[in-house]
Amino acid sequence: MAYDVVVIGTGPGGYVCAIKAAQLGLKTAVVEKRETFGGTCLNIGCIPSKALLHASEMLAEAQHSFDTLGVEVEPKLNLGKMMAHKDATVTSNVNGVAFLFKKNKIDSFRGTGRVVSAGKVSVTADDGSVQEIEAKNIVIATGSDVAGIPGVKVDFDENVIVSSTGALSLPKVPENLIVVGGGVIGLELGSVWARLGAKVTVVEYLDSILGGMDGEVAKQFQRMLAKQGFTFKLGSKVTGVAKNGKGASVTFEPVKGGDAETIEADVVLVATGRSPYTEGLGLKEAGVEMDERGRVKTDGHLRTNVPGIYAIGDVIAGPMLAHKAEDEGVAVAEIIAGQAGHVNYDVIPGVVYTSPEIASVGKTEEELKKAGIEYKVGKFPFTANGRARAMLHTDGFVKILADKATDKVLGAHIVGFGAGEMIHEAAVLMEFGGSSEDLGRTCHAHPTMSEAVKEAAMATFFKPIHI
Ligand SMILES: Cc1cc2nc3c(=O)[nH]c(=O)nc-3n(C[C@H](O)[C@H](O)[C@H](O)COP(=O)(O)OP(=O)(O)OC[C@H]3O[C@@H](n4cnc5c(N)ncnc54)[C@H](O)[C@@H]3O)c2cc1C
């Protein structure tokens, strides 16, 4: 029997694709080489990191805010319990995917999938046995893996020199932690360990953290992290990471030229990005084209150059985000089912789950300037928001960018408590091509943090009320 769809990989791209395909009446199977479903995101990415971010944020709140709020406690870290909470969260999420596969009558094959040719996938189990599955359509959703530092040999032992995976399970709080890479993952995991007591130094190649984010947001956020105890070595090119004694050292030199510096720590987290994962998939032999960065090449309908083979998620171009992979999973299932699946890449929110959170959707000021688009800016700080004051969360601001001529919202950027939830009102508005006046005239409940979004929108086309 041939399946209508065989999905290789069960991360947020693959598992969502499989469920959608089954819901649309397609006979579907998944192939997964990991012991549990859910991919990077559920096992060693989004979910465990958010469990630790939340728990460590609660500790920091208890240490720094509770007293002002009139709550007297003596907070104490129990790292073992915090890790147990993280592990239990992962287990319940991966079990949830297994339940949904059963519910939707999706068959699963445990082992490494390989594309034999269009229409045929082989699965090699851990014991070496090989099975072939017939598939009218194949979806490659094999995700990504940790990338090292270009030109530098990094011996990850996941104990002293760690990737994000090791940083999610350190057995004790390091006194000093060096994070190589000032991107989202490095800053999130750096925040976890900083809140738990580590002294964190971030070494970053670029002149700013969060490369690609709105420049003003990145600058203000860096100041906030510095206040939280982070040290930054920006514009620094790492030339060596080595174990020494009980810890490790990182050597770097100024990108613009100058003397090299070596710093030491108990633990070094290398968080320099992720690479598409296609190892052992047999794509070359099957004639599937890749792009210059090793990603599977797809067209606007997520099709590869080989008919019947599609690809989604981290393994193709675009932001390496779980929700982007999920939306592509839905779209590709719809396309295979003969429907009009589509992903709007202009409206994909990005969130950094630090404290405060950073969230953005659409264009940054830098992108608009580069594209020569004339725009208006509306800003509103949380210091002027009643709810933020009541909760002691006044750090940050909302910035709305709108087209100067049409008032259409082109981008929204939020630094603040709950930014990752608030960003969606801008995303929905943008999906419908709304203007800043639409947003500013929409009634917002009082008192909410979201009122700052309304006020920033008002500032874009006229004036806010509360400043
Ligand atoms: C620490 C960390 C935190 C993150 N936090 C967030 C976040 O908060 N929000 C967010 O949006 N994104 C986050 N990400 C990124 C997110 O995890 C990825 O964008 C997302 O998992 C990509 O989904 P995917 O389905 O493409 O691939 P993956 O989730 O990587 O899943 C691919 C699956 O394919 C399997 N596989 C690979 N090759 C084969 C094969 N040949 N045969 C069978 N199975 C195979 C793998 O075992 C894996 O299970 C985070 C990542 C990390 C590392």
The ligand as a Gaussian input file, in Angstrom:
#p B3LYP/6-31G(d) Opt

LIG

0 1
 C       17.436000      26.148000      22.371000
 C       16.475000      26.472000      21.268000
 C       15.384000      27.271000      21.554000
 C       14.477000      27.574000      20.549000
 N       13.400000      28.361000      20.856000
 C       12.504000      28.661000      19.901000
 C       11.356000      29.436000      20.222000
 O       11.151000      29.831000      21.353000
 N       10.482000      29.715000      19.230000
 C       10.682000      29.283000      17.940000
 O        9.853000      29.581000      17.069000
 N       11.769000      28.537000      17.618000
 C       12.662000      28.214000      18.567000
 N       13.740000      27.442000      18.243000
 C       13.877000      26.978000      16.842000
 C       12.946000      25.803000      16.582000
 O       13.257000      24.761000      17.483000
 C       13.088000      25.330000      15.145000
 O       12.854000      26.409000      14.275000
 C       12.072000      24.232000      14.843000
 O       12.243000      23.131000      15.699000
 C       12.199000      23.765000      13.384000
 O       11.255000      22.775000      13.146000
 P       11.453000      21.661000      12.045000
 O       10.199000      20.857000      12.074000
 O       11.867000      22.267000      10.776000
 O       12.684000      20.763000      12.529000
 P       13.130000      20.115000      13.895000
 O       12.336000      20.592000      15.039000
 O       14.599000      20.269000      13.965000
 O       12.754000      18.579000      13.713000
 C       13.361000      17.778000      12.770000
 C       13.170000      16.330000      13.167000
 O       13.615000      15.517000      12.091000
 C       14.274000      14.391000      12.607000
 N       15.148000      13.858000      11.537000
 C       16.210000      14.472000      10.948000
 N       16.704000      13.710000       9.958000
 C       15.952000      12.586000       9.939000
 C       15.966000      11.424000       9.129000
 N       16.823000      11.272000       8.135000
 N       15.046000      10.457000       9.399000
 C       14.139000      10.596000      10.403000
 N       14.079000      11.684000      11.179000
 C       14.969000      12.667000      10.935000
 C       15.029000      14.926000      13.803000
 O       15.339000      13.882000      14.708000
 C       13.998000      15.904000      14.366000
 O       13.173000      15.275000      15.306000
 C       14.663000      27.077000      19.230000
 C       15.751000      26.263000      18.949000
 C       16.639000      25.951000      19.956000
 C       17.794000      25.054000      19.641000

